């Protein structure tokens, strides 16, 4: 796991997290959902013990869109 934490936030900035990626930024790739594809967003997978919620844990909810098949 990479020792360098990456600080990230949601679209509105209410939630801030720090993530330690198992392969660093080498694990980053393009998300191919319609929302991210239009915006050129990237994604990366992280183990649960590599994620720390810095701010906004009380605002987290289930996030779904489109067919509602994926749950985030």
Chimera marker file (.cmm) of the C-alpha trace (Angstrom):
<marker_set name="trace">
<marker id="1" x="0.000" y="0.000" z="0.000" r="1" g="1" b="0" radius="0.5"/>
<marker id="2" x="1.258" y="3.484" z="-0.831" r="1" g="1" b="0" radius="0.5"/>
<marker id="3" x="2.299" y="5.504" z="2.227" r="1" g="1" b="0" radius="0.5"/>
<marker id="4" x="1.258" y="8.783" z="0.628" r="1" g="1" b="0" radius="0.5"/>
<marker id="5" x="-2.368" y="9.672" z="1.422" r="1" g="1" b="0" radius="0.5"/>
<marker id="6" x="-4.437" y="11.379" z="-1.265" r="1" g="1" b="0" radius="0.5"/>
<marker id="7" x="-7.078" y="13.865" z="-0.062" r="1" g="1" b="0" radius="0.5"/>
<marker id="8" x="-10.322" y="13.851" z="-2.051" r="1" g="1" b="0" radius="0.5"/>
<marker id="9" x="-13.804" y="15.336" z="-1.819" r="1" g="1" b="0" radius="0.5"/>
<marker id="10" x="-17.242" y="14.672" z="-3.235" r="1" g="1" b="0" radius="0.5"/>
<marker id="11" x="-18.875" y="16.868" z="-5.910" r="1" g="1" b="0" radius="0.5"/>
<marker id="12" x="-20.263" y="19.395" z="-3.401" r="1" g="1" b="0" radius="0.5"/>
<marker id="13" x="-17.315" y="19.291" z="-0.972" r="1" g="1" b="0" radius="0.5"/>
<marker id="14" x="-19.348" y="18.129" z="2.045" r="1" g="1" b="0" radius="0.5"/>
<marker id="15" x="-17.377" y="14.873" z="2.360" r="1" g="1" b="0" radius="0.5"/>
<marker id="16" x="-13.577" y="14.800" z="2.494" r="1" g="1" b="0" radius="0.5"/>
<marker id="17" x="-11.588" y="11.558" z="2.634" r="1" g="1" b="0" radius="0.5"/>
<marker id="18" x="-7.950" y="10.514" z="2.697" r="1" g="1" b="0" radius="0.5"/>
<marker id="19" x="-7.076" y="7.426" z="0.672" r="1" g="1" b="0" radius="0.5"/>
<marker id="20" x="-3.972" y="5.278" z="0.615" r="1" g="1" b="0" radius="0.5"/>
<marker id="21" x="-3.956" y="3.367" z="-2.677" r="1" g="1" b="0" radius="0.5"/>
<marker id="22" x="-2.532" y="-0.160" z="-2.731" r="1" g="1" b="0" radius="0.5"/>
<marker id="23" x="-0.617" y="0.529" z="-5.978" r="1" g="1" b="0" radius="0.5"/>
<marker id="24" x="-0.393" y="4.304" z="-5.698" r="1" g="1" b="0" radius="0.5"/>
<marker id="25" x="-1.637" y="6.257" z="-8.689" r="1" g="1" b="0" radius="0.5"/>
<marker id="26" x="-0.698" y="3.302" z="-10.929" r="1" g="1" b="0" radius="0.5"/>
<marker id="27" x="-4.123" y="1.885" z="-10.040" r="1" g="1" b="0" radius="0.5"/>
<marker id="28" x="-5.952" y="4.938" z="-11.455" r="1" g="1" b="0" radius="0.5"/>
<marker id="29" x="-8.051" y="4.537" z="-14.582" r="1" g="1" b="0" radius="0.5"/>
<marker id="30" x="-10.954" y="6.081" z="-16.443" r="1" g="1" b="0" radius="0.5"/>
<marker id="31" x="-14.450" y="5.534" z="-15.143" r="1" g="1" b="0" radius="0.5"/>
<marker id="32" x="-16.742" y="4.624" z="-18.048" r="1" g="1" b="0" radius="0.5"/>
<marker id="33" x="-20.118" y="5.606" z="-16.578" r="1" g="1" b="0" radius="0.5"/>
<marker id="34" x="-21.978" y="8.280" z="-18.545" r="1" g="1" b="0" radius="0.5"/>
<marker id="35" x="-21.463" y="10.973" z="-15.868" r="1" g="1" b="0" radius="0.5"/>
<marker id="36" x="-17.708" y="10.470" z="-15.493" r="1" g="1" b="0" radius="0.5"/>
<marker id="37" x="-17.113" y="9.865" z="-19.202" r="1" g="1" b="0" radius="0.5"/>
<marker id="38" x="-18.527" y="13.327" z="-20.016" r="1" g="1" b="0" radius="0.5"/>
<marker id="39" x="-16.285" y="14.914" z="-17.391" r="1" g="1" b="0" radius="0.5"/>
<marker id="40" x="-13.121" y="12.874" z="-17.965" r="1" g="1" b="0" radius="0.5"/>
<marker id="41" x="-13.113" y="11.614" z="-14.366" r="1" g="1" b="0" radius="0.5"/>
<marker id="42" x="-10.632" y="9.057" z="-13.095" r="1" g="1" b="0" radius="0.5"/>
<marker id="43" x="-11.104" y="6.351" z="-10.465" r="1" g="1" b="0" radius="0.5"/>
<marker id="44" x="-8.950" y="4.106" z="-8.336" r="1" g="1" b="0" radius="0.5"/>
<marker id="45" x="-9.675" y="1.199" z="-6.004" r="1" g="1" b="0" radius="0.5"/>
<marker id="46" x="-8.525" y="1.264" z="-2.399" r="1" g="1" b="0" radius="0.5"/>
<marker id="47" x="-8.764" y="-1.288" z="0.408" r="1" g="1" b="0" radius="0.5"/>
<marker id="48" x="-11.212" y="-0.306" z="3.171" r="1" g="1" b="0" radius="0.5"/>
<marker id="49" x="-8.399" y="0.050" z="5.703" r="1" g="1" b="0" radius="0.5"/>
<marker id="50" x="-6.799" y="2.581" z="3.349" r="1" g="1" b="0" radius="0.5"/>
<marker id="51" x="-9.782" y="4.974" z="3.498" r="1" g="1" b="0" radius="0.5"/>
<marker id="52" x="-10.271" y="7.532" z="6.273" r="1" g="1" b="0" radius="0.5"/>
<marker id="53" x="-13.252" y="9.912" z="6.397" r="1" g="1" b="0" radius="0.5"/>
<marker id="54" x="-11.899" y="13.338" z="7.380" r="1" g="1" b="0" radius="0.5"/>
<marker id="55" x="-15.141" y="15.321" z="7.171" r="1" g="1" b="0" radius="0.5"/>
<marker id="56" x="-18.833" y="14.704" z="6.506" r="1" g="1" b="0" radius="0.5"/>
<marker id="57" x="-19.364" y="11.097" z="7.669" r="1" g="1" b="0" radius="0.5"/>
<marker id="58" x="-22.831" y="12.138" z="8.858" r="1" g="1" b="0" radius="0.5"/>
<marker id="59" x="-23.842" y="13.165" z="5.323" r="1" g="1" b="0" radius="0.5"/>
<marker id="60" x="-22.954" y="9.861" z="3.591" r="1" g="1" b="0" radius="0.5"/>
<marker id="61" x="-25.845" y="7.940" z="2.010" r="1" g="1" b="0" radius="0.5"/>
<marker id="62" x="-26.375" y="5.313" z="-0.675" r="1" g="1" b="0" radius="0.5"/>
<marker id="63" x="-25.590" y="6.757" z="-4.136" r="1" g="1" b="0" radius="0.5"/>
<marker id="64" x="-27.326" y="5.284" z="-7.208" r="1" g="1" b="0" radius="0.5"/>
<marker id="65" x="-28.146" y="6.507" z="-10.696" r="1" g="1" b="0" radius="0.5"/>
<marker id="66" x="-29.486" y="5.308" z="-14.044" r="1" g="1" b="0" radius="0.5"/>
<marker id="67" x="-30.618" y="1.693" z="-13.750" r="1" g="1" b="0" radius="0.5"/>
<marker id="68" x="-29.941" y="1.712" z="-9.988" r="1" g="1" b="0" radius="0.5"/>
<marker id="69" x="-27.988" y="-1.543" z="-10.415" r="1" g="1" b="0" radius="0.5"/>
<marker id="70" x="-24.770" y="-0.168" z="-8.887" r="1" g="1" b="0" radius="0.5"/>
<marker id="71" x="-24.679" y="0.887" z="-5.246" r="1" g="1" b="0" radius="0.5"/>
<marker id="72" x="-21.978" y="3.303" z="-4.102" r="1" g="1" b="0" radius="0.5"/>
<link id1="1" id2="2" r="1" g="1" b="0" radius="0.2"/>
<link id1="2" id2="3" r="1" g="1" b="0" radius="0.2"/>
<link id1="3" id2="4" r="1" g="1" b="0" radius="0.2"/>
<link id1="4" id2="5" r="1" g="1" b="0" radius="0.2"/>
<link id1="5" id2="6" r="1" g="1" b="0" radius="0.2"/>
<link id1="6" id2="7" r="1" g="1" b="0" radius="0.2"/>
<link id1="7" id2="8" r="1" g="1" b="0" radius="0.2"/>
<link id1="8" id2="9" r="1" g="1" b="0" radius="0.2"/>
<link id1="9" id2="10" r="1" g="1" b="0" radius="0.2"/>
<link id1="10" id2="11" r="1" g="1" b="0" radius="0.2"/>
<link id1="11" id2="12" r="1" g="1" b="0" radius="0.2"/>
<link id1="12" id2="13" r="1" g="1" b="0" radius="0.2"/>
<link id1="13" id2="14" r="1" g="1" b="0" radius="0.2"/>
<link id1="14" id2="15" r="1" g="1" b="0" radius="0.2"/>
<link id1="15" id2="16" r="1" g="1" b="0" radius="0.2"/>
<link id1="16" id2="17" r="1" g="1" b="0" radius="0.2"/>
<link id1="17" id2="18" r="1" g="1" b="0" radius="0.2"/>
<link id1="18" id2="19" r="1" g="1" b="0" radius="0.2"/>
<link id1="19" id2="20" r="1" g="1" b="0" radius="0.2"/>
<link id1="20" id2="21" r="1" g="1" b="0" radius="0.2"/>
<link id1="21" id2="22" r="1" g="1" b="0" radius="0.2"/>
<link id1="22" id2="23" r="1" g="1" b="0" radius="0.2"/>
<link id1="23" id2="24" r="1" g="1" b="0" radius="0.2"/>
<link id1="24" id2="25" r="1" g="1" b="0" radius="0.2"/>
<link id1="25" id2="26" r="1" g="1" b="0" radius="0.2"/>
<link id1="26" id2="27" r="1" g="1" b="0" radius="0.2"/>
<link id1="27" id2="28" r="1" g="1" b="0" radius="0.2"/>
<link id1="28" id2="29" r="1" g="1" b="0" radius="0.2"/>
<link id1="29" id2="30" r="1" g="1" b="0" radius="0.2"/>
<link id1="30" id2="31" r="1" g="1" b="0" radius="0.2"/>
<link id1="31" id2="32" r="1" g="1" b="0" radius="0.2"/>
<link id1="32" id2="33" r="1" g="1" b="0" radius="0.2"/>
<link id1="33" id2="34" r="1" g="1" b="0" radius="0.2"/>
<link id1="34" id2="35" r="1" g="1" b="0" radius="0.2"/>
<link id1="35" id2="36" r="1" g="1" b="0" radius="0.2"/>
<link id1="36" id2="37" r="1" g="1" b="0" radius="0.2"/>
<link id1="37" id2="38" r="1" g="1" b="0" radius="0.2"/>
<link id1="38" id2="39" r="1" g="1" b="0" radius="0.2"/>
<link id1="39" id2="40" r="1" g="1" b="0" radius="0.2"/>
<link id1="40" id2="41" r="1" g="1" b="0" radius="0.2"/>
<link id1="41" id2="42" r="1" g="1" b="0" radius="0.2"/>
<link id1="42" id2="43" r="1" g="1" b="0" radius="0.2"/>
<link id1="43" id2="44" r="1" g="1" b="0" radius="0.2"/>
<link id1="44" id2="45" r="1" g="1" b="0" radius="0.2"/>
<link id1="45" id2="46" r="1" g="1" b="0" radius="0.2"/>
<link id1="46" id2="47" r="1" g="1" b="0" radius="0.2"/>
<link id1="47" id2="48" r="1" g="1" b="0" radius="0.2"/>
<link id1="48" id2="49" r="1" g="1" b="0" radius="0.2"/>
<link id1="49" id2="50" r="1" g="1" b="0" radius="0.2"/>
<link id1="50" id2="51" r="1" g="1" b="0" radius="0.2"/>
<link id1="51" id2="52" r="1" g="1" b="0" radius="0.2"/>
<link id1="52" id2="53" r="1" g="1" b="0" radius="0.2"/>
<link id1="53" id2="54" r="1" g="1" b="0" radius="0.2"/>
<link id1="54" id2="55" r="1" g="1" b="0" radius="0.2"/>
<link id1="55" id2="56" r="1" g="1" b="0" radius="0.2"/>
<link id1="56" id2="57" r="1" g="1" b="0" radius="0.2"/>
<link id1="57" id2="58" r="1" g="1" b="0" radius="0.2"/>
<link id1="58" id2="59" r="1" g="1" b="0" radius="0.2"/>
<link id1="59" id2="60" r="1" g="1" b="0" radius="0.2"/>
<link id1="60" id2="61" r="1" g="1" b="0" radius="0.2"/>
<link id1="61" id2="62" r="1" g="1" b="0" radius="0.2"/>
<link id1="62" id2="63" r="1" g="1" b="0" radius="0.2"/>
<link id1="63" id2="64" r="1" g="1" b="0" radius="0.2"/>
<link id1="64" id2="65" r="1" g="1" b="0" radius="0.2"/>
<link id1="65" id2="66" r="1" g="1" b="0" radius="0.2"/>
<link id1="66" id2="67" r="1" g="1" b="0" radius="0.2"/>
<link id1="67" id2="68" r="1" g="1" b="0" radius="0.2"/>
<link id1="68" id2="69" r="1" g="1" b="0" radius="0.2"/>
<link id1="69" id2="70" r="1" g="1" b="0" radius="0.2"/>
<link id1="70" id2="71" r="1" g="1" b="0" radius="0.2"/>
<link id1="71" id2="72" r="1" g="1" b="0" radius="0.2"/>
</marker_set>
